[in-house]
Amino acid sequence: MHDAWDDVAGGGLQPVPPAPRGYVWRLPTVSRRVNAPWALCLHVTALAGTVLEHRSSTERVVEFSTKVRGRAIVTTRLMRLAPPRITYHWLSGPLPYVRETVDAVSLSPDRTRLRYEGAFSPGPRLRDQVVVPWVRWRFRVQKRRDLAEAKRLAEEQYAGSHVFKPDPQPETREHG
């Protein structure tokens, strides 16, 4: 379990924002079925963004840039990989608190459901709550795009992969 201040490679400390007091809103759950194994889906999802720092084999600081109304919104997130889950904590961005998870739920050896969930706080003041409907809508739109892209990449890689192919089923013959 990590403290609110986590060690950064190189001896520094970087805060992981605690859940704020006041209003925390759930983000819409978004999911997508993928015709690929869960490990490949998680791998492809974990490659998104620009890695700024490798903290350990399971933690990275990652930067994302998203266009919104013609403007680039840049966020920095602490990504923690704990298969079959990836957790993101925003370290910087337009919202003071965002926590997101992506789960890779195995449906069969070569089918997975990627599921996104999250929560956010627009700020402690009552007037900050005005943006809640727009933020929830914007996240739903963006996460649908993100999961569609992860699906496309995972299925593309799976189609050409020899590593992730399940063992062929032995043929059975009935003798009559």
C-alpha positions in Angstrom: 0.0 0.0 0.0 1.3 3.4 -0.9 1.3 6.5 1.2 0.0 9.9 0.0 3.6 10.7 -0.9 5.3 8.0 -3.1 9.0 7.7 -3.8 9.9 8.7 -7.3 12.9 7.1 -9.1 15.9 9.2 -8.2 15.0 9.9 -4.6 12.3 12.6 -5.0 8.8 12.6 -3.7 5.7 13.1 -5.7 2.2 13.5 -4.2 -0.6 11.2 -5.1 -3.7 13.4 -4.6 -6.0 12.0 -1.8 -9.7 12.0 -2.3 -10.9 15.5 -1.7 -13.4 16.6 0.9 -16.7 17.5 -0.5 -18.2 16.4 -3.8 -16.8 13.3 -5.7 -18.7 12.2 -8.7 -18.7 8.9 -10.4 -17.8 8.9 -14.1 -19.9 6.8 -16.5 -18.8 3.2 -16.8 -17.7 2.4 -20.4 -17.0 -1.1 -21.6 -16.0 -2.8 -24.9 -15.7 -6.4 -25.9 -12.4 -7.3 -27.5 -11.6 -10.5 -29.5 -8.2 -10.9 -27.9 -6.8 -12.3 -24.6 -7.0 -10.1 -21.5 -3.2 -9.8 -21.1 -2.8 -8.4 -24.6 -5.7 -6.0 -24.0 -4.1 -4.8 -20.8 -0.7 -4.5 -22.5 -2.1 -2.3 -25.3 -4.0 -0.1 -22.9 -0.9 0.4 -20.7 1.0 1.7 -23.7 -1.2 4.7 -24.2 0.2 8.2 -23.4 3.8 9.4 -23.2 5.9 7.9 -20.4 7.6 10.6 -18.5 9.1 8.4 -15.8 9.5 4.7 -15.0 9.1 4.5 -11.3 9.1 0.7 -11.1 8.0 -2.3 -13.2 4.4 -1.5 -12.3 4.4 2.3 -11.9 4.9 5.0 -14.4 4.2 8.7 -14.7 2.4 9.2 -18.0 1.3 12.3 -19.9 -1.8 12.4 -22.0 -2.9 15.2 -24.4 -6.5 15.3 -25.6 -8.1 17.9 -27.9 -11.2 19.5 -26.6 -12.9 22.3 -28.6 -9.6 22.8 -30.5 -7.5 23.1 -27.4 -5.0 20.6 -26.1 -5.8 19.5 -22.5 -2.7 17.9 -21.0 -2.8 15.7 -17.9 -0.1 13.9 -16.0 -1.1 10.7 -14.3 0.4 8.1 -12.1 -0.3 4.7 -13.7 -0.2 1.6 -11.6 -0.4 -1.8 -13.3 -1.9 -4.5 -11.2 -3.2 -7.2 -13.7 -5.9 -7.4 -14.6 -6.3 -3.7 -13.7 -4.7 -0.4 -14.5 -5.3 2.5 -12.1 -4.6 6.1 -12.9 -4.4 9.0 -10.4 -4.2 12.5 -12.0 -1.1 14.4 -10.8 -1.9 17.5 -12.8 -4.7 18.6 -15.2 -7.8 20.8 -15.3 -9.5 18.8 -12.5 -8.1 18.7 -8.9 -9.0 15.0 -8.4 -9.5 12.2 -10.9 -9.1 8.5 -10.3 -9.6 6.0 -13.1 -9.5 2.2 -13.6 -9.4 0.0 -16.6 -10.2 -3.7 -16.0 -9.5 -6.5 -18.5 -12.1 -9.1 -17.7 -11.5 -12.4 -19.4 -14.6 -13.8 -21.0 -12.8 -16.8 -22.7 -9.2 -17.5 -23.7 -9.5 -15.1 -26.6 -12.3 -12.7 -25.6 -12.0 -9.9 -23.1 -14.2 -7.1 -21.8 -12.3 -3.8 -21.2 -14.2 -1.8 -18.6 -13.5 1.8 -17.6 -14.7 3.3 -14.3 -13.7 6.5 -12.6 -14.5 9.3 -10.2 -13.6 13.0 -10.1 -14.0 16.2 -8.2 -14.4 19.5 -10.0 -13.4 21.4 -6.8 -14.6 22.1 -3.3 -16.9 25.0 -4.0 -20.5 24.7 -4.8 -20.0 26.7 -8.0 -17.5 24.2 -9.2 -20.3 21.6 -9.5 -21.8 23.5 -12.5 -19.4 21.6 -14.8 -20.3 18.1 -13.6 -22.8 17.2 -16.4 -20.3 18.4 -19.1 -17.3 16.6 -17.5 -19.3 13.3 -17.2 -20.4 13.6 -20.9 -16.8 14.5 -22.1 -15.3 11.5 -20.2 -17.8 9.1 -21.7 -17.1 10.3 -25.2 -13.3 10.2 -24.7 -13.3 6.8 -23.0 -15.4 5.3 -25.7 -12.8 6.5 -28.2 -10.0 5.2 -26.0 -11.5 1.8 -25.6 -12.3 1.6 -29.3 -8.7 2.3 -30.1 -7.5 -0.3 -27.6 -9.8 -2.8 -29.1 -8.6 -2.1 -32.6 -4.9 -2.4 -31.6 -5.4 -5.5 -29.5 -7.4 -7.3 -32.2 -4.9 -6.3 -34.9 -1.9 -7.5 -32.8 -3.8 -10.7 -31.9 -4.5 -11.5 -35.5 -0.8 -11.5 -36.3 0.5 -12.9 -33.0 2.0 -16.3 -32.4 2.6 -15.5 -28.7 -1.0 -14.9 -27.7 -2.7 -17.6 -29.7 -4.4 -20.2 -27.6 -3.4 -23.8 -28.0 -5.2 -25.5 -30.8 -8.0 -27.8 -29.6 -7.3 -31.5 -30.3 -9.6 -33.0 -32.9 -11.9 -35.6 -31.7 -13.3 -38.3 -33.9 -16.2 -40.5 -33.2 -15.9 -44.1 -34.3 -19.2 -45.7 -35.2 
